[in-house]
Structures are given as structure tokens and as C-alpha cells.
């Protein structure tokens, strides 16, 4: 079932007195429970697309249907209610949180805003969410500033799943982590998807990351999607110059793909 349907999306900025096209007729689909990896070099438009889809910045043109609704037409209370179903995890998690907040309050906010559970049950729900992302309930009393980068990313994921979303947009969500932590976070995301049927739009410049989690990969260049296909095909037999450049940046992927295919 199609969860997200994007058609001809456009976005332009003005920078230094000149117009910059960040999105140029972007179209894509994402099914329920699927992971679409969105790859591209810096400046290709992938983060702008993530922010337009999550309504953090407005689109200039095009259409987005999410869960069968005209997503760009929603406003006010209707938009606030529907935001529960589309959440986002940022690269700079600390910058996205109130630095004076506690871990528990960060996770409890979506429970309160979207009335996910009654007030009397919030503390127990926060503890359950922390447990699900591999952190003890005692972390709830800590300041968000007093936990490590990997722990903050787990907390960000706990906050994102708190509202029981259908889709989570992850914008370079593991790029700041070292390799071992990155692997654990990716394993957590895959497990959560299997348990809860969550769809992911996973934005990254790193094909090695996308190879670990994506069913399909879309490659962006200069504000356009220049290639889309099954992850194994895009990595193993890239058709666009942009995809080939990304694959060359992580040549080990080709060897791993050959090994999986028994070549």
C-alpha cells in the first residue's frame, strides 16, 4: 500500500541575491513498512526534500499525499494531529532538543501533545520507550546534555516512535556516530520496523549506511532524482553518474554485494 506519494515537488531559495533551485520536479513513492534510502552528495537537495516533506519549510509547487490525504493542504489543528504519523530524526539531535530538558521530558512531549496515553500512564510509557531503545528507565532523570551522542540518538528514536508514526524521516541520523555505534542504531531501526511496520525515508550521503537498511534507493543530483531502484541494483549496477560516484566512494560495497550474490 502506498503511504507517501510525491509528485513534481519544487523548492527554490534566494542566496547571495541569486535564485537557487533546491528541488526540481521531485517525484517518489514510499510504501507502508518500506525503507527508501535517499542518497546524494552534499547540496543535492536531499535534506531540503526531508524538510519539505515534514513541513518544516514550505514547498513552492507540487503535491504530496500522505496516508491518502493532501499533506501540503493541511494546516492548524488538522496538521498538528497528523504530525503524529510523520516524525523526523535529525543529525544534530542536541540542536533539535531543549538543552535544559530532561530525557524523560523530551520523550514525554509527543505523548502529551498527541495524547497518546493518559497522563497517569506517561511515566510508565517513557520507561517502556527507553527500554525499547536499550536505555534504562533511570536515564529519564538525566539532562539531555549529560548523555553521550549514541545515547542521544537512541533517545531521539524513542521520541520519534512515541507518537506511533507510520513514517519516520531520518536526515543523516547516524553520520555523526562512530562505526560501531552506527551499526547498533541501524540494527535498532530495522528491528523497530519489523515490529511496528514503520516506513523510513532515510537520507544519507553514505551508500554503506543505506545498503544496510534500504529496500530501494533514490539518488539525487542538483535537486532532481536521477535514479531509483532496488538497493542491490543501484549499488551493484549504478546507471547514473551520481550513483556511480557514490559507489566509488565506498568500493567495499561492490565486494560485499558480490559475496552476497555468490559471485
TORDOBA-897538 format. One record per residue: x, y, z of N, C-alpha, C in turn. Coordinates in steps of 0.05 Angstrom, whole numbers, padded with zeros to 5 digits, always signed. Layout:
BEGIN
XYZXYZXYZ...
***
This chain:
BEGIN
+00017-00024+00000+00000+00000+00000+00018+00025+00000+00012+00044-00017+00027+00069-00019+00021+00086+00005+00041+00093+00020+00037+00111+00043+00043+00140+00036+00064+00144+00020+00073+00171+00013+00075+00173-00018+00063+00193-00029+00064+00197-00058+00071+00226-00064+00094+00230-00075+00105+00257-00080+00106+00262-00110+00094+00284-00119+00093+00290-00148+00103+00318-00154+00125+00319-00170+00134+00344-00182+00139+00365-00161+00152+00358-00139+00157+00377-00117+00180+00396-00124+00175+00422-00118+00196+00442-00125+00200+00460-00101+00225+00470-00099+00232+00489-00077+00256+00506-00087+00253+00532-00084+00275+00550-00092+00281+00568-00069+00307+00575-00066+00316+00594-00046+00329+00617-00060+00333+00639-00046+00349+00661-00055+00374+00662-00037+00397+00660-00050+00422+00660-00035+00442+00679-00049+00451+00699-00034+00470+00718-00045+00459+00733-00069+00433+00738-00067+00420+00753-00089+00413+00737-00114+00417+00711-00113+00410+00695-00136+00392+00672-00128+00376+00663-00147+00357+00641-00142+00372+00614-00143+00366+00597-00124+00378+00570-00123+00355+00550-00123+00356+00532-00142+00336+00511-00144+00345+00487-00127+00331+00483-00104+00338+00461-00086+00324+00435-00094+00299+00438-00103+00283+00415-00112+00271+00422-00139+00275+00404-00158+00267+00410-00186+00250+00387-00197+00224+00387-00190+00206+00367-00201+00211+00339-00189+00213+00337-00163+00219+00312-00149+00193+00296-00146+00194+00271-00155+00172+00252-00152+00182+00226-00140+00167+00215-00121+00175+00189-00110+00150+00177-00095+00152+00151-00090+00132+00138-00074+00145+00121-00052+00131+00117-00031+00141+00101-00008+00118+00085+00003+00122+00059+00005+00101+00041+00015+00102+00038+00045+00080+00030+00057+00079+00025+00085+00099+00003+00092+00115+00008+00113+00134-00012+00122+00159-00014+00106+00163+00004+00086+00186+00003+00068+00207+00024+00077+00232+00019+00071+00253+00039+00074+00263+00047+00046+00260+00073+00041+00271+00085+00017+00296+00101+00025+00319+00093+00016+00343+00108+00020+00345+00131+00000+00351+00155+00010+00354+00178-00007+00383+00187-00006+00397+00182-00028+00426+00186-00029+00432+00210-00046+00456+00221-00042+00465+00243-00058+00487+00258-00045+00503+00272-00061+00525+00288-00050+00514+00312-00035+00531+00325-00020+00523+00350-00006+00513+00370-00026+00490+00382-00020+00479+00402-00038+00461+00391-00059+00456+00365-00059+00439+00352-00080+00409+00357-00076+00401+00366-00052+00374+00372-00046+00360+00353-00028+00374+00332-00019+00361+00311-00003+00351+00321+00024+00366+00338+00038+00357+00348+00064+00335+00368+00060+00335+00384+00039+00313+00402+00033+00287+00386+00029+00289+00364+00014+00266+00346+00010+00255+00336+00036+00273+00328+00054+00264+00318+00081+00249+00339+00096+00259+00364+00094+00246+00386+00109+00220+00395+00097+00218+00393+00071+00193+00400+00057+00172+00379+00064+00180+00354+00064+00161+00332+00069+00151+00333+00098+00168+00342+00117+00160+00343+00145+00148+00370+00152+00143+00387+00132+00130+00413+00134+00146+00433+00151+00172+00429+00152+00189+00448+00166+00195+00472+00149+00195+00469+00122+00196+00491+00103+00174+00486+00082+00163+00507+00071+00142+00504+00051+00152+00496+00024+00136+00482+00009+00142+00476-00019+00133+00499-00036+00146+00502-00059+00138+00523-00078+00118+00511-00098+00118+00485-00103+00100+00473-00121+00101+00443-00118+00081+00430-00131+00079+00401-00130+00058+00392-00110+00057+00366-00107+00036+00354-00090+00048+00331-00073+00038+00328-00049+00046+00306-00031+00021+00294-00019+00017+00268-00022-00004+00254-00009+00008+00235+00011-00001+00238+00036+00009+00221+00058-00015+00208+00072-00015+00182+00071-00037+00167+00083-00064+00174+00069-00062+00180+00043-00086+00186+00028-00096+00215+00030-00082+00232+00046-00090+00259+00049-00072+00278+00033-00083+00301+00026-00066+00323+00014-00050+00335+00036-00025+00326+00039-00008+00333+00061-00001+00363+00062+00003+00375+00039+00011+00403+00038-00013+00422+00043-00037+00412+00041-00061+00428+00046-00069+00429+00075-00058+00411+00091-00065+00411+00120-00054+00435+00134-00069+00446+00153-00059+00468+00169-00073+00467+00197-00063+00484+00215-00076+00486+00241-00078+00460+00256-00101+00455+00268-00105+00432+00285-00103+00406+00269-00112+00406+00244-00111+00381+00228-00082+00373+00223-00065+00393+00218-00037+00387+00213-00024+00377+00239-00029+00390+00261-00018+00382+00287-00025+00353+00293-00050+00346+00289-00059+00319+00294-00045+00299+00276-00042+00305+00251-00030+00287+00232+00000+00285+00235+00013+00305+00247+00042+00304+00251+00050+00280+00267+00032+00270+00284+00039+00246+00300+00047+00223+00282+00037+00222+00257+00042+00200+00239+00067+00203+00222+00079+00227+00222+00104+00231+00208+00124+00245+00226+00144+00231+00234+00164+00242+00253+00191+00244+00239+00210+00259+00252+00236+00263+00240+00258+00259+00261+00280+00248+00253+00304+00245+00269+00326+00260+00255+00338+00279+00268+00359+00297+00256+00387+00286+00261+00405+00297+00246+00434+00292+00251+00443+00305+00277+00436+00330+00281+00443+00345+00305+00421+00342+00325+00421+00320+00340+00400+00315+00358+00399+00336+00381+00422+00343+00391+00423+00362+00414+00411+00389+00405+00417+00397+00380+00406+00422+00370+00376+00421+00366+00365+00397+00364+00336+00394+00360+00321+00394+00386+00335+00390+00409+00322+00389+00435+00328+00414+00451+00311+00419+00470+00316+00440+00490+00340+00430+00507+00363+00443+00507+00386+00433+00522+00382+00432+00552+00362+00445+00562+00356+00444+00591+00336+00423+00598+00326+00409+00578+00306+00388+00583+00318+00363+00595+00302+00348+00609+00310+00321+00617+00303+00301+00595+00315+00278+00597+00309+00257+00577+00280+00250+00578+00269+00247+00602+00241+00240+00605+00222+00260+00593+00228+00286+00596+00210+00307+00585+00212+00307+00555+00236+00302+00544+00239+00301+00515+00221+00279+00503+00220+00256+00515+00204+00233+00505+00175+00237+00511+00169+00250+00534+00141+00254+00542+00127+00274+00526+00141+00293+00514+00128+00314+00498+00109+00304+00477+00117+00286+00459+00098+00276+00439+00075+00260+00452+00080+00247+00474+00058+00232+00488+00037+00252+00497+00046+00276+00507+00027+00296+00516+00014+00311+00493+00030+00319+00473+00020+00335+00451-00001+00320+00435+00005+00295+00430-00013+00278+00414-00032+00260+00430-00032+00264+00456-00050+00249+00474-00049+00219+00468-00024+00209+00467-00020+00181+00460-00029+00163+00483-00023+00170+00507-00032+00155+00531-00042+00175+00552-00060+00166+00570-00069+00184+00591-00045+00194+00608-00049+00217+00620-00027+00230+00636-00016+00211+00657-00033+00196+00670-00024+00178+00691-00006+00156+00681-00007+00150+00655+00009+00129+00644+00035+00138+00630+00039+00164+00629+00062+00175+00614+00089+00165+00625+00092+00165+00651+00117+00157+00663+00124+00128+00656+00104+00111+00657+00108+00083+00650+00114+00080+00620+00101+00096+00604+00106+00095+00575+00134+00105+00568+00143+00126+00581+00170+00136+00577+00191+00114+00584+00186+00101+00607+00204+00079+00615+00204+00056+00594+00181+00050+00583+00179+00028+00563+00193+00036+00538+00191+00061+00530+00204+00071+00505+00235+00071+00509+00244+00080+00532+00273+00079+00538+00283+00050+00537+00268+00032+00549+00276+00004+00549+00277-00007+00520+00258+00001+00504+00258-00009+00476+00282+00000+00460+00293+00023+00466+00317+00032+00451+00342+00026+00466+00340+00009+00487+00364-00001+00500+00376+00016+00522+00359+00033+00535+00368+00050+00556+00351+00045+00581+00364+00046+00605+00349+00042+00630+00330+00065+00636+00308+00059+00650+00289+00079+00658+00302+00102+00674+00323+00096+00689+00336+00116+00705+00348+00139+00689+00352+00135+00663+00362+00156+00646+00342+00179+00643+00317+00173+00649+00297+00194+00646+00302+00219+00663+00316+00216+00685+00322+00238+00703+00346+00255+00694+00361+00245+00674+00385+00259+00666+00379+00282+00647+00396+00302+00648+00395+00324+00628+00402+00313+00601+00389+00323+00580+00395+00314+00553+00424+00320+00546+00436+00340+00560+00464+00347+00555+00484+00327+00567+00474+00311+00586+00491+00294+00601+00491+00265+00592+00483+00260+00567+00485+00233+00556+00502+00234+00531+00512+00211+00523+00531+00210+00500+00516+00214+00474+00531+00217+00452+00519+00221+00426+00503+00197+00417+00513+00173+00422+00498+00149+00415+00473+00146+00431+00474+00153+00457+00451+00152+00474+00430+00173+00466+00439+00197+00458+00421+00217+00449+00406+00208+00424+00420+00194+00406+00407+00185+00382+00386+00164+00389+00391+00147+00408+00371+00128+00417+00347+00143+00429+00352+00164+00444+00331+00180+00456+00314+00193+00434+00328+00203+00413+00314+00215+00391+00295+00195+00377+00304+00170+00375+00288+00149+00363+00265+00142+00381+00269+00141+00408+00248+00136+00426+00227+00158+00424+00235+00183+00422+00216+00205+00418+00201+00202+00392+00215+00194+00371+00202+00192+00345+00181+00170+00344+00186+00148+00358+00166+00126+00357+00144+00130+00378+00148+00150+00396+00128+00153+00418+00100+00159+00408+00098+00174+00386+00072+00181+00375+00060+00160+00357+00074+00137+00355+00066+00114+00339+00062+00122+00309+00084+00131+00297+00082+00142+00270+00081+00119+00249+00071+00127+00225+00072+00109+00202+00098+00113+00187+00110+00137+00189+00134+00144+00174+00153+00160+00192+00179+00153+00191+00199+00169+00203+00219+00177+00182+00225+00203+00181+00245+00214+00163+00270+00217+00178+00292+00205+00169+00318+00206+00183+00337+00221+00165+00346+00244+00175+00364+00261+00159+00392+00259+00170+00409+00243+00156+00437+00238+00164+00438+00231+00194+00419+00213+00202+00415+00208+00230+00437+00193+00244+00455+00180+00229+00477+00165+00241+00504+00174+00232+00505+00196+00217+00530+00204+00205+00551+00214+00225+00541+00224+00248+00559+00234+00268+00569+00213+00288+00561+00188+00284+00568+00167+00302+00591+00150+00291+00607+00138+00310+00628+00121+00300+00616+00095+00290+00632+00079+00276+00623+00056+00261+00607+00036+00279+00618+00030+00303+00605+00010+00320+00578+00020+00330+00576+00045+00338+00551+00056+00347+00531+00058+00323+00541+00065+00300+00524+00067+00276+00511+00040+00270+00526+00019+00272+00515-00007+00267+00493-00015+00286+00497-00008+00312+00477-00014+00332+00451+00001+00327+00453+00027+00320+00430+00043+00315+00415+00033+00290+00429+00025+00270+00416+00015+00246+00402-00011+00252+00414-00028+00268+00401-00053+00276+00375-00048+00292+00376-00027+00309+00353-00019+00325+00330-00010+00306+00337+00006+00286+00317+00016+00267+00304-00006+00251+00320-00025+00243+00309-00048+00228+00291-00064+00246+00299-00069+00270+00282-00084+00289+00255-00070+00294+00256-00044+00298+00232-00028+00302+00213-00029+00278+00225-00029+00255+00209-00030+00230+00195-00057+00229+00209-00079+00235+00197-00105+00234+00174-00108+00255+00178-00096+00278+00158-00098+00300+00133-00081+00294+00138-00057+00284+00117-00037+00283+00107-00029+00256+00121-00039+00235+00112-00033+00208+00117-00004+00199+00137+00008+00212+00143+00036+00206+00157+00038+00179+00151+00058+00163+00165+00064+00139+00187+00085+00145+00209+00083+00131+00231+00103+00135+00238+00116+00108+00241+00142+00109+00256+00156+00088+00283+00163+00100+00303+00149+00091+00330+00150+00104+00349+00166+00086+00355+00191+00095+00371+00209+00079+00401+00205+00088+00418+00200+00068+00447+00197+00074+00463+00201+00049+00488+00211+00053+00507+00213+00031+00523+00187+00030+00519+00169+00049+00535+00145+00052+00520+00120+00043+00527+00109+00020+00514+00086+00010+00518+00061+00028+00539+00060+00043+00544+00037+00061+00522+00037+00082+00514+00060+00092+00492+00061+00111+00466+00053+00098+00460+00064+00074+00435+00058+00061+00433+00028+00053+00456+00017+00046+00456-00012+00038+00447-00030+00061+00452-00021+00086+00445-00037+00109+00416-00037+00116+00401-00017+00106+00373-00014+00116+00353-00011+00094+00361-00004+00069+00342+00004+00049+00331-00019+00032+00306-00018+00026+00294-00035+00005+00299-00024-00022+00295+00002-00025+00301+00016-00050+00318+00041-00044+00332+00050-00065+00348+00074-00062+00341+00093-00085+00338+00119-00078+00334+00140-00098+00359+00158-00095+00370+00165-00118+00395+00182-00119+00387+00209-00129+00396+00230-00114+00391+00257-00121+00416+00271-00131+00412+00289-00150+00434+00306-00160+00421+00332-00170+00432+00355-00160+00423+00381-00169+00392+00385-00167+00381+00375-00145+00353+00379-00139+00334+00359-00153+00345+00340-00168+00328+00321-00182+00335+00292-00174+00316+00274-00176+00321+00246-00172+00330+00235-00199+00354+00225-00200+00366+00216-00226+00366+00186-00229+00360+00172-00207+00360+00142-00208+00344+00131-00185+00328+00111-00189+00313+00098-00168+00312+00068-00175+00316+00051-00155+00313+00023-00159+00318+00007-00134+00316-00020-00135+00323-00036-00112+00351-00030-00103+00355-00031-00076+00381-00023-00065+00404-00039-00077+00400-00066-00080+00422-00082-00091+00428-00075-00119+00409-00067-00135+00414-00060-00163+00428-00033-00165+00418-00013-00150+00431+00014-00151+00460+00012-00142+00465-00004-00122+00493-00006-00112+00510-00024-00130+00498-00046-00139+00514-00065-00155+00516-00058-00185+00497-00042-00195+00498-00035-00223+00487-00007-00227+00500+00013-00216+00490+00041-00218+00489+00051-00247+00467+00065-00253+00463+00074-00280+00470+00103-00284+00467+00119-00263+00472+00148-00265+00501+00155-00256+00511+00177-00266+00538+00186-00258+00538+00192-00229+00517+00203-00218+00516+00209-00189+00517+00184-00172+00503+00163-00180+00503+00138-00165+00531+00125-00167+00543+00126-00191+00569+00114-00194+00590+00128-00177+00587+00155-00174+00606+00169-00157+00603+00161-00128+00578+00157-00119+00573+00149-00092+00584+00121-00086+00581+00103-00106+00591+00076-00103+00622+00076-00102+00634+00093-00119+00664+00095-00118+00674+00104-00091+00658+00120-00077+00667+00130-00051+00667+00108-00030+00653+00086-00035+00653+00063-00016+00656+00037-00032+00680+00033-00044+00684+00010-00062+00679-00017-00049+00682-00018-00022+00677-00044-00008+00649-00054-00013+00630-00037-00018+00603-00045-00023+00601-00065-00047+00617-00060-00067+00616-00077-00091+00625-00105-00084+00646-00107-00067+00657-00133-00059+00636-00147-00042+00623-00132-00023+00603-00144-00006+00579-00154-00022+00571-00138-00042+00549-00145-00058+00555-00171-00074+00579-00173-00085+00587-00197-00100+00587-00222-00082+00597-00218-00057+00597-00240-00038+00569-00250-00031+00550-00231-00028+00523-00238-00022+00510-00253-00045+00518-00245-00069+00506-00257-00093+00521-00283-00101+00542-00290-00087+00557-00314-00093+00575-00312-00117+00583-00287-00124+00600-00284-00148+00628-00291-00141
***
